Amino acid sequence: MTPTPPTAAPPTPAQLVPADLAPATLDREAGYALLADLAGPVAVTTLGGLDALAPGFPDWIVTSLFGGTYQRAGLALRDRQIANLAALTALGGVEPQLADHVRNSLRIGMTREEITEVLVHLAPYVGVPKTLAGLRVAATTFAEASEAPEAPETPEAPEAPEEQA
C-alpha cells in the first residue's frame, strides 16, 4: 500500500488576493440612487417582486451592478447605455431587460433616433433577425412612452386646508 502524501492546508482568503489587486468599489447607496435616476418608481415594484421570489438577489444586483460596475470611471452613463442596448440586442431573448434599457436611455436624454441607430448599427454584427427583434422592442417602448402621462418633475405640495373662522 502506497502512503498517502500529506495534503497542504487550503489557502486563506488573504493568500488568494494578489498584493497589487485593486479593491472593487461597491457603493450600495450610490447604486440605489443611480437606479432611481435610471428606472424611477418602476424599480421599486420590480425589485419587490423579485425579492419575494429570490430574497437578497435584487439587492445583490443593485449593489454589484449599479453600485459597482456603473460607478467605475472610464465611461459616461450614455456610453454604458449604448453598450447595454448593444449587448442585450445581441444576446436576444431578453426583451424585458432591453425594454428597460430603452426606457433608461430615454430618461438620460438619448433620443429615439440615437437608440434606433444603435440598434440598426448592430445588423452586420449580430444579424438582421436580432436587430429586427431589438427594433420591435424599441418601437413598443417608444409607443408606451408616448402614451404615458408626463409625470411632474417634483410632486406638487398639497394645498393647505382653508382655515375656518
C-alpha positions as CSV (number, residue, x, y, z in Angstrom):
1,M,0.0,0.0,0.0
2,T,1.3,3.4,-1.0
3,P,1.3,6.0,1.7
4,T,-1.0,9.0,1.1
5,P,1.0,12.2,0.7
6,P,0.2,14.9,3.2
7,T,-2.3,17.5,1.9
8,A,-1.4,21.1,2.1
9,A,-3.7,23.3,4.1
10,P,-6.1,25.3,1.8
11,P,-5.0,28.9,1.3
12,T,-6.6,31.6,3.5
13,P,-8.7,34.2,1.7
14,A,-5.9,36.8,2.3
15,Q,-3.4,34.5,0.5
16,L,-5.7,34.4,-2.6
17,V,-5.7,38.2,-3.1
18,P,-2.7,39.3,-5.2
19,A,-0.8,42.1,-3.4
20,D,-1.3,44.6,-6.3
21,L,-5.0,43.8,-6.9
22,A,-7.1,47.0,-6.8
23,P,-10.1,46.6,-4.5
24,A,-13.6,46.7,-6.1
25,T,-15.7,49.6,-5.2
26,L,-19.2,48.7,-4.1
27,D,-21.4,51.5,-3.0
28,R,-24.9,50.3,-2.2
29,E,-26.4,53.8,-1.6
30,A,-24.9,55.1,-4.9
31,G,-26.4,52.0,-6.7
32,Y,-29.9,52.7,-5.4
33,A,-29.6,56.4,-6.2
34,L,-28.5,55.6,-9.8
35,L,-31.3,53.0,-10.2
36,A,-33.8,55.6,-9.0
37,D,-32.5,58.1,-11.6
38,L,-32.5,55.5,-14.4
39,A,-35.6,53.5,-13.8
40,G,-37.7,55.6,-11.5
41,P,-40.5,54.2,-9.4
42,V,-40.9,51.1,-11.6
43,A,-37.7,49.8,-10.0
44,V,-39.4,49.5,-6.6
45,T,-42.1,47.3,-7.9
46,T,-39.7,45.2,-9.9
47,L,-37.3,44.7,-7.0
48,G,-40.0,43.9,-4.5
49,G,-41.5,41.3,-6.7
50,L,-38.1,39.7,-7.4
51,D,-37.1,39.8,-3.7
52,A,-40.3,37.9,-2.8
53,L,-39.1,35.1,-5.2
54,A,-35.3,35.3,-4.5
55,P,-34.6,37.1,-1.3
56,G,-31.5,39.2,-1.4
57,F,-30.9,38.8,-5.1
58,P,-32.3,42.2,-6.2
59,D,-30.1,43.9,-3.5
60,W,-27.1,42.0,-4.9
61,I,-27.9,43.1,-8.4
62,V,-28.3,46.8,-7.5
63,T,-25.2,46.8,-5.2
64,S,-22.9,45.0,-7.5
65,L,-24.1,46.4,-10.8
66,F,-25.4,49.9,-10.2
67,G,-23.2,50.4,-7.1
68,G,-20.2,48.7,-8.6
69,T,-19.8,48.4,-12.4
70,Y,-21.7,51.6,-13.2
71,Q,-19.6,53.5,-10.6
72,R,-16.3,52.8,-12.4
73,A,-14.5,55.6,-14.1
74,G,-13.9,55.5,-17.9
75,L,-17.3,55.5,-19.4
76,A,-20.1,58.1,-19.3
77,L,-23.6,56.8,-18.4
78,R,-24.7,57.4,-22.0
79,D,-21.9,55.2,-23.3
80,R,-22.8,52.5,-20.8
81,Q,-26.4,52.6,-22.0
82,I,-25.2,52.2,-25.6
83,A,-23.2,49.2,-24.6
84,N,-26.3,47.8,-22.7
85,L,-28.5,48.3,-25.8
86,A,-26.0,46.5,-28.0
87,A,-25.3,43.6,-25.6
88,L,-29.0,42.9,-24.9
89,T,-29.9,43.1,-28.5
90,A,-27.0,40.8,-29.5
91,L,-28.0,38.4,-26.7
92,G,-31.6,38.2,-27.7
93,G,-34.4,36.6,-25.7
94,V,-34.2,39.3,-23.0
95,E,-36.9,41.6,-24.2
96,P,-38.0,42.9,-20.8
97,Q,-34.4,44.0,-19.9
98,L,-33.9,45.5,-23.4
99,A,-37.2,47.5,-22.9
100,D,-36.0,48.7,-19.5
101,H,-32.7,49.9,-21.1
102,V,-34.5,51.6,-23.9
103,R,-36.6,53.5,-21.2
104,N,-33.4,54.2,-19.2
105,S,-31.7,55.6,-22.3
106,L,-34.7,57.9,-22.9
107,R,-34.6,59.0,-19.3
108,I,-30.9,60.0,-19.5
109,G,-31.6,62.1,-22.6
110,M,-30.8,59.8,-25.6
111,T,-33.2,60.4,-28.5
112,R,-35.3,57.8,-30.2
113,E,-33.2,58.4,-33.3
114,E,-30.0,57.6,-31.4
115,I,-31.4,54.5,-29.8
116,T,-32.7,53.3,-33.2
117,E,-29.3,54.0,-34.8
118,V,-27.5,52.0,-32.1
119,L,-29.8,49.0,-33.0
120,V,-29.5,49.5,-36.8
121,H,-25.7,49.7,-36.5
122,L,-25.8,46.2,-35.0
123,A,-27.3,44.4,-38.0
124,P,-24.0,43.4,-39.7
125,Y,-22.5,42.3,-36.4
126,V,-25.4,40.4,-34.7
127,G,-27.6,39.7,-37.6
128,V,-30.8,41.1,-39.1
129,P,-33.2,38.9,-37.0
130,K,-31.8,40.1,-33.7
131,T,-31.7,43.7,-34.9
132,L,-35.3,43.5,-36.0
133,A,-36.3,42.0,-32.6
134,G,-34.5,44.8,-30.9
135,L,-36.2,47.4,-33.1
136,R,-39.6,45.9,-32.3
137,V,-38.8,46.2,-28.6
138,A,-37.7,49.8,-29.1
139,A,-40.8,50.7,-31.1
140,T,-43.1,49.2,-28.5
141,T,-41.3,51.0,-25.7
142,F,-41.4,54.3,-27.7
143,A,-45.1,53.9,-28.1
144,E,-45.7,53.2,-24.4
145,A,-43.6,56.2,-23.5
146,S,-45.7,58.4,-25.8
147,E,-48.9,57.1,-24.2
148,A,-47.7,57.5,-20.6
149,P,-48.8,60.8,-19.0
150,E,-45.9,63.1,-18.2
151,A,-45.0,63.0,-14.5
152,P,-44.2,66.3,-12.9
153,E,-40.6,66.8,-12.1
154,T,-41.4,67.5,-8.5
155,P,-44.6,66.5,-6.7
156,E,-46.9,69.4,-6.0
157,A,-47.4,70.2,-2.4
158,P,-50.9,69.6,-1.2
159,E,-52.9,72.8,-0.7
160,A,-53.3,73.9,2.9
161,P,-56.8,73.5,4.2
162,E,-58.7,76.7,4.5
163,E,-59.0,78.0,8.0
164,Q,-62.5,78.2,9.4
165,A,-63.4,81.2,11.4
